[in-house]
Amino acid sequence: MRDLYKILNVERGASQAEIKKAYRKLAKKLHPDVNAGDKTIEHRFKEVSQAYAILGKEDKRKRYDRGEIDASGQERQFSRGFSGARAGAGRNTGDASRFEGINPEDLFAEFLGGVRRAARAKPGSHKPGPRKGADLKATISIDFLEAVQGAKKRLRLKDGRILQLTIPAGTEDGQVLRLKGQGKREAGGQSGDTLIEVSVQPHHHFTRQGLNVYLELPITLQEALLGAEIQVPTITGRVSMKIPPGSNTGTTLRLKGKGLSGPKGATAGDQYVKLKLMLPDKPDRKLRDFVESWGKAHDYDPRKSAGITEES
């Protein structure tokens, strides 16, 4: 079975942020919507999603690193018994140095424990628990507002079943949702889970970082120069916002609490509005004459103010 770190092209010492970045890069490149009909890439996409389902969760990653679970997330079985120096010390080799530093009581206790375990392991004395069926994997594509606000979706699996899926508010691109008991069923055992990787489509205007939302907003020359009160779109609808007089391209205003809702009891994020000054498509002749006359009478050099000179 392949090493999960090699599947994601990261080192074993990579941070969780580096693992997430590597996964998102591969997921976008290998997504079935981009490579329709390519079974090889589809298999690779499933490998990458499974690897991230384990390495992307810190607790599961630690268990994988310790060898407690395998690359598919299944529990490993370990045998117990004498080990290391104790196992060697129990042999009659004639080398007294092998017994140095070993407590005879510890040896006896481990030996007695081994006898008891052997007695419990007699044929028919141990019945393994019900086996869990394999996990299924699927992908779903949702739009930006469905991701930030939450949504109800229907998802058809390859076996023909239709699942009712709840998209939690604040779901991120690349996030994997687990539906317990919706995977394959082992004969006489338990059903596995279905792992659903969520692909969030970009929005035309909004972007997101954590709980904060960002918007670039075009404004007119008169709004920038004189100030104005305008209607601004947010993820929950339009709100009124004041533009201060003398605003410029790049000026960023904050709409407090208009980002994503945080976890229960946490503060909601904000929306940041970056202004972008837009001139008319066809400037009026009077405006051009005024600006030309005004420019001759004023020493106005924005590049010099920004420290950008001919020498720099």
C-alpha positions in Angstrom: 0.0 0.0 0.0 1.4 3.4 -1.0 2.7 5.9 1.5 0.2 8.7 2.1 2.8 11.4 2.2 4.1 10.4 -1.2 0.6 10.4 -2.6 0.3 14.1 -1.6 3.9 14.9 -2.6 4.8 16.2 0.9 7.5 15.4 3.4 6.7 13.5 6.6 7.6 16.6 8.6 5.2 18.9 6.6 2.9 21.1 8.6 -0.9 20.7 8.5 -1.1 23.9 6.4 1.4 22.5 3.9 -0.6 19.3 3.7 -3.8 21.2 3.0 -2.1 23.4 0.4 -0.7 20.3 -1.4 -4.1 18.5 -1.3 -6.0 21.5 -2.7 -3.5 21.9 -5.6 -3.8 18.2 -6.5 -7.6 18.1 -6.1 -8.1 21.0 -8.5 -5.7 19.4 -11.1 -7.2 15.9 -10.8 -10.9 16.8 -10.3 -13.2 14.5 -12.4 -15.1 17.6 -13.7 -11.8 18.7 -15.4 -10.8 15.2 -16.5 -14.1 13.6 -17.5 -13.7 10.0 -18.6 -10.1 9.6 -17.6 -10.1 6.5 -15.3 -6.4 6.8 -14.4 -6.8 10.4 -13.2 -10.1 9.4 -11.4 -8.2 6.7 -9.5 -5.5 9.2 -8.6 -8.1 11.7 -7.4 -9.6 9.1 -5.1 -6.1 8.2 -3.8 -5.4 11.9 -3.0 -8.8 12.4 -1.3 -8.2 9.3 0.9 -4.7 10.4 1.8 -6.0 13.9 2.8 -8.9 12.3 4.8 -6.2 10.8 7.1 -3.3 13.3 7.0 -5.6 16.3 7.0 -6.9 15.4 10.4 -4.1 15.8 13.0 -5.4 13.0 15.3 -5.6 10.5 12.4 -2.3 11.6 11.1 -0.6 10.8 14.4 -2.2 7.4 14.5 -1.0 6.7 10.9 2.5 7.9 11.8 2.5 5.5 14.8 1.3 2.6 12.6 -2.0 2.2 14.4 -4.0 2.6 11.2 -3.1 1.8 7.6 -3.4 4.0 4.5 -7.1 3.1 4.2 -7.8 4.2 7.8 -8.3 0.6 9.0 -7.0 -0.5 12.4 -3.8 -2.5 12.3 -3.5 -5.7 14.4 -0.4 -6.0 16.6 1.0 -9.0 18.5 2.3 -8.7 22.0 5.1 -10.6 23.7 8.6 -10.4 24.9 10.6 -7.8 23.2 14.1 -6.3 22.9 16.5 -7.0 25.8 13.9 -9.0 27.7 13.3 -11.5 24.9 17.0 -11.9 24.5 17.5 -12.2 28.3 15.0 -15.0 28.6 17.3 -17.3 26.5 19.9 -19.5 28.2 22.9 -18.3 26.3 25.4 -18.5 29.1 26.2 -14.8 28.7 25.5 -13.3 32.2 25.9 -9.8 30.8 22.5 -10.2 29.1 20.8 -10.2 32.5 22.4 -7.0 33.8 19.8 -4.3 34.7 16.8 -6.6 34.4 14.4 -7.1 37.3 13.5 -10.8 37.7 10.1 -9.8 39.1 9.4 -8.0 35.8 10.4 -11.0 33.8 8.1 -13.2 35.9 5.2 -10.8 35.6 5.5 -10.6 31.8 5.8 -14.4 31.6 2.7 -14.9 33.7 0.8 -12.4 31.6 1.8 -14.2 28.5 0.5 -17.5 29.9 -2.8 -15.9 30.7 -3.1 -14.4 27.3 -2.4 -17.7 25.7 -5.1 -19.3 27.8 -7.6 -16.7 26.6 -6.5 -17.3 23.0 -7.6 -21.0 23.0 -9.5 -22.0 19.9 -13.1 -20.8 20.1 -12.4 -18.6 23.2 -12.0 -15.3 21.2 -14.6 -14.0 18.8 -13.6 -11.0 16.7 -16.1 -8.1 16.5 -18.1 -7.5 13.4 -16.1 -6.2 10.5 -16.7 -2.8 9.1 -17.5 -2.4 5.5 -15.3 -0.3 3.1 -15.8 3.5 2.9 -17.2 5.0 -0.3 -15.9 8.2 -1.8 -17.8 10.8 -3.8 -17.5 14.5 -4.8 -20.0 17.3 -4.9 -19.7 20.7 -6.5 -21.5 23.7 -4.8 -21.5 27.4 -5.3 -19.9 30.0 -3.1 -23.1 31.1 -1.3 -24.2 27.5 -0.6 -20.8 27.0 1.1 -20.9 30.1 3.3 -24.6 29.9 4.2 -25.1 26.1 4.3 -27.5 24.2 2.0 -29.4 20.9 1.5 -28.3 18.9 -1.4 -29.1 15.5 -3.1 -26.2 13.3 -4.1 -26.4 10.2 -6.3 -23.8 7.6 -5.6 -22.3 5.2 -8.2 -24.4 2.4 -6.8 -27.6 4.4 -7.6 -28.5 5.4 -4.1 -29.5 9.0 -3.5 -28.3 10.6 -0.3 -29.8 13.7 1.4 -26.7 15.8 2.3 -26.5 18.8 4.7 -23.8 21.2 3.7 -22.7 23.0 7.0 -22.5 26.8 6.9 -18.8 27.8 6.4 -17.8 24.7 4.4 -14.4 25.2 2.7 -13.2 24.2 -0.7 -11.6 20.7 -0.4 -13.3 19.9 2.8 -14.4 16.2 3.3 -17.7 15.4 4.8 -18.3 12.0 6.4 -21.7 10.3 6.3 -21.5 7.5 8.9 -23.0 4.1 8.0 -23.6 5.1 4.3 -20.7 3.1 2.9 -20.5 -0.6 1.9 -21.9 -3.2 4.3 -19.8 -6.2 5.3 -21.8 -9.4 5.4 -22.9 -9.9 9.0 -21.0 -6.7 10.0 -21.3 -3.0 10.0 -21.6 -0.5 7.1 -18.7 1.7 6.3 -18.9 5.5 5.7 -19.2 7.7 2.7 -16.6 10.4 2.4 -17.7 13.4 0.3 -15.1 15.9 -1.0 -16.7 19.3 -1.5 -15.6 21.5 -4.4 -16.6 25.2 -3.9 -17.0 27.2 -7.2 -15.6 30.7 -7.2 -18.0 33.6 -6.9 -18.1 36.4 -9.5 -17.5 39.1 -6.8 -16.8 37.7 -3.4 -13.7 35.9 -2.1 -13.2 34.5 1.4 -10.4 34.0 4.0 -11.6 32.2 7.1 -14.7 34.0 8.4 -14.0 37.2 6.5 -15.4 38.1 3.0 -13.8 40.4 0.5 -15.3 42.5 -2.3 -13.8 44.9 -4.9 -16.4 47.6 -5.5 -16.3 50.0 -8.5 -17.2 53.7 -7.6 -17.7 56.8 -9.7 -15.4 59.9 -9.8 -18.0 62.0 -7.9 -18.5 59.3 -5.2 -14.8 59.1 -4.6 -14.3 62.9 -4.6 -17.4 64.1 -2.8 -18.3 61.0 -0.7 -21.6 59.1 -0.9 -23.9 56.6 0.7 -24.4 53.6 -1.6 -25.9 50.1 -1.5 -23.3 47.3 -1.2 -23.9 43.5 -1.8 -23.1 41.1 1.1 -23.5 37.4 1.4 -26.9 38.0 3.2 -28.2 40.8 1.0 -27.5 44.5 0.3 -26.7 47.0 3.0 -26.0 50.7 3.1 -22.4 52.0 3.3 -20.9 55.4 3.5 -17.9 56.3 1.2 -15.8 59.1 2.8 -15.0 62.1 0.7 -11.6 61.9 -1.0 -11.6 58.1 -1.2 -9.2 56.5 -3.7 -8.7 53.3 -5.5 -7.4 50.8 -2.9 -9.3 52.4 0.0 -10.7 49.5 2.0 -13.8 49.9 4.2 -15.1 47.4 6.8 -18.6 46.1 7.2 -18.5 44.7 10.7 -20.2 41.3 11.3 -21.1 40.9 7.6 -18.8 38.0 7.0 -19.5 34.3 7.9 -21.1 33.3 11.2 -18.5 31.8 13.6 -19.0 28.6 15.6 -21.6 28.8 18.3 -20.8 31.6 20.7 -18.0 33.0 18.4 -17.9 36.4 16.8 -18.9 36.6 13.2 -16.4 37.6 10.5 -16.4 41.0 8.6 -16.7 42.0 5.0 -14.0 44.2 3.6 -14.8 46.4 0.7 -11.9 47.6 -1.5 -12.9 50.6 -3.6 -11.9 50.9 -7.3 -12.3 54.3 -9.0 -13.8 53.9 -12.5 -14.0 56.8 -15.0 -16.9 57.0 -17.5 -16.6 55.0 -20.7 -16.8 58.2 -22.7 -15.5 61.2 -20.6 -17.5 64.4 -21.0 -15.7 67.2 -22.8 -16.3 69.6 -20.0 -14.8 67.2 -17.5 -11.7 66.8 -19.7 -11.3 70.6 -20.0 -11.7 71.1 -16.3 -9.1 68.4 -15.4 -6.7 69.8 -17.9 -7.1 73.3 -16.5 -6.9 72.0 -12.9 -3.8 70.0 -13.6 -1.9 73.0 -15.0 -2.5 74.9 -11.8 -1.6 72.2 -9.3 1.6 70.3 -8.6 0.1 66.8 -8.4 2.5 63.8 -8.7 1.1 60.6 -7.1 4.2 58.6 -8.1 6.5 61.0 -6.2 4.2 60.8 -3.2 4.5 57.0 -3.4 8.3 57.1 -3.6 8.3 55.9 -7.2 10.9 58.0 -9.0 12.8 57.7 -12.2 15.8 56.5 -10.3 13.9 53.8 -8.4 
